[in-house]
């Protein structure tokens, strides 16, 4: 703050402090007003009379001639007024603190039965009195106007308050914002980020996703300098749809757009449009675009748009008048109808693009579909660099090593690995996070928590060891199977045994590769058959995986000679709720036969491989029983090096250095499952 020559603060440059005092609830003011009103009423009216009974009045007050008059109020209550000279006699009874009756009365009261009986009793009690000393009875009717008014108004006031409270809660719960009354139910619940409330996330915070960032960066650049594009005749895209698996960074990318663009940013979820009241969703869409037009140019981001963008006529609710469809119709009209929305760009995100309505996906509404896929090796390394910044790392931790151990992981999974590793290190009272902590974290996320205290019989443990050794043996001996990294018979999660592999990162998969993977998955069941002459329920996960893979090869990938080069998969999702199959019953029988034949062939192949290497399989199983956890080095000692190992997958230096589990992303908890 600048100062003038007199060393006094220059109030011209002074900015008031943002510190606010304690907020005073209006309900406190209401309560204080009621208390003050009651206190004033109490002291202004004074205390009431003291209750007594007829016997005290008859035997004491009447006999001593202390009563000045008796007033019967509303034919129910008799009020006793004492003489001034007799007031001191009853001071002890009348002195009740703040509620003491006034000196002028009434001083006592009691309830009478009926007026006739009271008059006769009073007359009988005064028979011996001279005429001048007898007390006469006065009658008075008092109306309690306030009580009568409250009796009429209070029930209606309670009903109105309950009604107001219910709708206030409903309107708040529906949108999570607004003024909180029923008239704002149809208002947009979007959060607005502008120059006063900027988002701190930028494109530098988004690791990987280079192609997706390039697409959205162009939209931001268009908003910043539109003349660069319009001078060549180009038009600003109306919408961009971010599509990809969960956890790949779609919402994070939208946050970065909000942080980079110097324009207002509206953010809301697709479920914010859905409401129990008919027409509210469409009303919120209209209000959202009305606000957006007023602040154009701007960006509107709708997360999880599949909540309202599901294909019309394909809703499983089968409702004749679906509120979601009304909301979608209004959204379609606002995005590209008669009324133009110049300067309003729509960003949306979903991981279920196949179920979205085709009218929503056409050019002119969502002009661009930006695919945000799972990160590759280089992108995973970049993501690790972002999430490892706040973690105290050991010098032996290499980001490239961590990226190689997490194939198929999304950005959210990598963030979870970093956090879990830090928690594991803290649990072990370490000062830094070491490489083994990250490996344990990957194991924990893929397979679940170890259950070393689970009760397993000796025979079950032996069967588990041979089962897992069967997987390991076949995967090591087949060319296209994923190379094994670690096998364990320690129960983890729902599985009693597990094997970890390091799959090759490939874009397409050949038929031979799929058959080798299928044979490897059936290795556990084949090992049980050869070693024990019987099979168990432990291959449930294997059989489920193999069955799905076989049917996909026959009916989707066209890898069956008899079925031919046909695919019955509908990538548009239009047949999800169809009641008929896209093929005949004869073709269905052929698909079943081909899938079963494919599985039987690979099972026979697994039997043959294990029979040819029976001794090595037995040695591996016994070593697994002894150590409970074995690594690729153990298989190399028994079977030798894999002759068809590709250089890209060779990682012997890292494996021999760590001798620790290096799990794959594709979980293989194929061990026997408890029944």
Secondary structure, 3 states (H helix, E strand, C coil): CCECCCCCECCCCCCCCCCCCCCCCHHHHHHHHHHHHHHHHHHHHCECCEECCHHHHHHHHHCCCCEEEEEEECCCEEEEEECHHHHHHHHHHHCCHHHCECCCCCCEEEECCCHHHHHHHHHHHCCCCCHHHCCCEEEECCCCHHHHHHHHHHHHHHHHHHHHHHHHHHHHHHHCCCCCCHHHCCCCCCEEECCCCCCCCCHHHCCCCHHHHHHHHHHHHHHHCCHHHHCCCCCCCCEEEEECCCCCCHHHHHHHHHHHCCCEEEEEEHHHHCCCCCCHHHHHHHHHHHHHHHCCCEEEEEECCHHHHECCCCCCCCCCCCHHHHHHHHHHHHHCCCCCCCCEEEEEEECCHHHECHHHHCCCCCCEEEECCCCCHHHHHHHHHHHCCCCCECCCCCHHHHHHCCCCCCHHHHHHHHHHHHHHHHHCCCCCECHHHHHHHHHHHHHCCECCCCCCCHHHHHHHHHHHHHHHHHHHHCCCCCEEEEEECCCECCECCEEEEECCCCCCCCHHHHHHHHHHHCHHHHHHHHHHCCCCHHHHHHHHHHHHHHHHHHHCCCCECCCECCCCCCCCCCCCCCCCCCCCHHHHHHHHHHHHHHHHHHHHHHHHHHHHCHHHHHHHHHHHHHHCEEEHHHHHHHHCCCCCCCHHHCCHHHHHHHCCCCCCCCCCCCCCECC
